[in-house]
Amino acid sequence: MKLNLKKPIIFFDLETTGLKISTDRIIELAAIKFFPNGNKKTKTWLLNPTISIPKEVSEIHGFTNEKIKEKPTFKDKATDIFDFFSDCDLGGYNSDKFDIPLLAEEFIRVDLDFNLDNRNTIDIQNIFHKLEKRTLTAAYKFYCNKNLDNAHSAMADTSATYEILLAQISKYDEIENNIESLSKFSNVRGECADLAGFIKFNNDGDEILSFGKYRNVTLKKIWQENPGYFSWISNADFPMFTKRIIKNFVIKMKLENKFKS
């Protein structure tokens, strides 16, 4: 079996310095690009994250500060990575909540505009959790009847993720072999304005916050009641992608107020 594709899709996995989207960095990025004609292309980047790798994290994936100190930084390879990912749909395991937002943060740091406009995303973990509820290693055994050797190697995890998706398509009548329906089925965050899910859309298409005292309140209403709240978000520990949306909203509101006066 192969995926029915209208344009290339990249399955990818990250090994990082930790799990915090706003502050942790990429050490290894492995990606497999699948083309509609059946061809594929693999790429792996091993990077110096420019921040220290905690010992407990090194014990999980095996990358140490000593091992990567001479490697290029994300900034050094950003253009190559950006070009490889250009105009592709995206897939991964827990990618909607972690890999995609963290990758976007890295691009923002080097002033490259990576976003999800005109992209579908498929999170294989969400399909798995909706239908079976397991981990990646267990999913690989369950769907493919294989042991996942070299778990926490980015390329091994990426390859396993793609195999699991093909097995899921074969197993379940609920999911179809096309990217749009797979993207919709695997989306558990709802319609989000940002990549981390802090800003969502309500049923009227208005941007709302998904957290805190203004949970489910539109940005426009918050602006009317407490515009200083946006300054707090801008200075707090939120992902840069989220802050960018807030910044653009504030600029828009100030311009509207200027033309009204």
C-alpha positions in Angstrom: 0.0 0.0 0.0 1.0 3.6 -0.5 -0.6 6.9 0.4 -2.8 8.7 -2.1 -1.0 12.0 -2.5 -1.8 15.2 -4.3 1.5 16.8 -3.3 4.5 15.6 -1.3 4.2 14.8 2.4 7.0 14.8 4.9 7.0 12.5 7.9 9.5 13.7 10.5 10.7 13.3 14.0 12.8 15.4 16.4 15.2 14.6 19.1 15.5 17.6 21.4 17.0 19.1 24.5 13.7 18.7 26.3 9.9 19.0 25.9 9.3 22.7 26.3 8.3 24.2 22.9 9.3 27.8 23.8 12.8 27.1 25.1 14.1 23.7 24.0 16.0 23.1 20.8 16.4 20.5 18.1 19.4 18.1 18.2 18.4 15.7 15.5 15.8 16.1 12.7 15.0 13.1 10.5 12.6 13.5 7.6 11.2 11.3 4.8 9.6 13.1 1.9 7.1 11.0 0.0 6.1 12.1 -3.6 2.9 11.4 -5.4 4.8 9.4 -8.0 5.9 6.9 -5.3 9.5 8.2 -4.9 10.9 9.2 -1.6 13.8 11.2 -0.2 15.3 11.0 3.2 17.3 13.6 5.1 18.8 13.7 8.6 20.3 16.8 10.3 22.4 16.5 13.4 22.6 19.9 15.1 24.3 21.7 17.9 21.3 23.1 19.9 23.4 25.9 21.3 22.1 25.1 24.8 23.2 22.4 27.2 21.6 19.0 27.0 20.4 17.8 30.4 22.0 14.5 31.5 18.6 12.9 32.0 17.7 13.8 28.4 21.0 12.4 27.1 20.2 9.1 28.8 17.0 8.8 26.6 18.3 9.6 23.1 22.1 9.2 23.6 23.1 12.7 22.4 25.6 14.4 24.7 27.0 17.9 24.7 30.4 16.5 23.7 29.0 14.5 20.8 27.3 17.5 19.1 29.6 20.4 20.0 31.2 20.5 16.5 27.9 20.1 14.6 26.3 23.0 12.7 23.5 25.0 14.4 19.9 25.2 13.3 20.7 28.6 12.0 23.5 27.2 9.8 21.1 24.7 8.2 17.8 26.6 8.4 17.6 27.5 4.7 18.2 23.9 3.7 15.6 22.6 6.1 13.1 25.2 5.1 13.5 24.4 1.4 13.1 20.7 2.0 9.9 21.3 3.9 8.5 23.9 1.5 5.0 23.2 0.0 4.7 19.8 1.7 2.0 18.3 4.0 3.3 17.1 7.3 3.0 13.9 9.3 4.5 12.5 12.5 3.8 10.9 15.9 2.6 13.5 18.4 3.7 16.0 15.8 0.7 18.4 16.2 1.5 19.0 19.8 5.3 18.9 19.8 7.3 18.4 16.6 5.6 21.0 14.4 5.3 23.8 17.0 8.9 23.3 18.1 10.2 23.3 14.5 8.2 26.5 13.9 9.9 28.1 16.9 13.3 27.3 15.5 12.4 28.9 12.1 11.0 32.0 13.8 14.3 32.4 15.7 16.1 32.7 12.3 13.4 34.9 10.7 11.9 32.3 8.4 8.1 32.3 8.1 7.1 28.7 8.6 3.4 28.2 8.9 0.6 25.7 8.2 -1.1 27.7 5.4 -2.2 25.3 2.7 -0.7 22.3 4.5 -2.5 19.3 5.9 -1.0 17.7 9.0 -1.5 14.0 10.1 -0.7 13.1 13.7 -0.5 9.3 13.8 -0.6 9.3 17.6 -4.0 10.9 17.6 -5.4 8.3 15.2 -3.8 5.6 17.4 -5.2 7.1 20.7 -8.6 7.5 19.2 -8.8 3.9 18.2 -6.4 1.9 20.4 -4.6 4.1 23.0 -0.9 3.0 23.0 2.7 4.3 22.8 4.8 4.4 19.6 6.7 1.2 20.4 3.5 -0.6 21.2 1.8 0.9 18.1 4.6 -0.4 15.9 4.2 -3.9 17.5 0.4 -3.8 17.4 0.0 -2.6 13.8 3.1 -3.9 12.1 4.0 -6.9 14.3 7.6 -5.5 14.5 9.8 -4.5 17.4 11.0 -0.9 17.2 14.8 -1.1 17.4 16.7 2.1 18.0 13.7 3.9 19.6 14.5 7.6 20.1 16.6 7.6 17.0 14.8 10.2 14.9 15.0 8.2 11.6 13.9 4.9 13.1 10.9 6.7 14.7 10.0 8.5 11.5 10.1 5.3 9.4 8.0 3.4 12.0 5.5 6.3 12.0 4.9 6.0 8.3 4.5 2.2 8.4 2.0 2.6 11.3 -0.1 5.0 9.2 -0.3 2.6 6.3 -1.3 -0.2 8.6 -3.9 2.0 10.2 -5.4 2.8 6.8 -5.6 -1.0 6.1 -7.1 -1.9 9.4 -9.8 0.7 10.0 -12.8 1.5 7.8 -13.2 4.8 9.6 -10.2 6.4 7.9 -9.7 6.9 4.2 -6.5 6.9 2.2 -6.4 10.6 1.4 -4.5 13.3 3.1 -7.4 15.7 3.8 -9.5 13.1 5.6 -6.5 11.7 7.5 -5.6 15.3 8.6 -9.1 15.9 9.8 -9.4 12.6 11.6 -6.1 13.0 13.4 -6.8 16.6 14.5 -7.8 16.6 18.2 -6.9 20.3 18.9 -9.8 21.8 17.0 -9.3 24.7 14.7 -6.3 26.6 16.1 -4.9 30.0 15.1 -1.4 29.1 16.5 0.5 25.9 16.4 0.5 25.2 20.1 -3.3 25.5 20.6 -3.3 28.6 22.9 -5.4 30.6 20.4 -8.4 28.8 18.8 -11.4 29.7 16.6 -14.9 29.6 17.9 -17.9 28.6 15.8 -18.2 32.1 14.4 -14.6 32.0 13.2 -13.4 34.5 15.8 -10.0 34.0 17.6 -10.4 33.0 21.3 -8.0 32.1 24.0 -8.0 28.5 25.2 -6.5 29.1 28.7 -6.6 31.2 31.8 -9.2 33.6 33.0 -10.2 34.6 29.5 -10.6 31.0 28.3 -13.1 30.9 25.3 -13.3 34.7 25.3 -12.6 36.4 21.9 -9.5 38.5 21.5 -11.6 41.5 20.5 -13.6 41.3 23.8 -10.4 41.0 25.8 -9.0 44.0 24.0 -12.0 46.0 24.9 -11.9 45.0 28.6 -8.2 44.6 29.3 -5.8 45.4 26.5 -2.9 45.1 29.0 -3.5 41.3 29.1 -1.8 41.1 25.6 1.3 42.7 27.0 1.4 40.0 29.7 1.2 37.3 27.0 3.9 38.9 25.0 6.3 39.0 28.0 5.4 35.6 29.4 6.8 32.2 28.5 4.6 31.4 25.4 5.9 30.1 22.1 7.0 32.8 19.6 4.5 31.7 17.1 1.7 32.5 19.6 3.3 35.8 20.4 3.5 36.7 16.7 -0.3 36.2 16.4 -0.9 38.4 19.4 1.5 41.0 18.1 -0.3 41.1 14.7 -3.7 41.3 16.5 -2.6 44.3 18.7 -1.2 46.1 15.6 -4.5 45.5 13.8 -6.6 46.8 16.8 -4.4 49.9 17.1 -4.8 50.7 13.4 -8.6 50.3 13.6 -8.7 52.6 16.6 -6.6 55.1 14.8 -8.8 55.2 11.8 -11.9 55.5 14.0 -10.6 58.5 15.8 
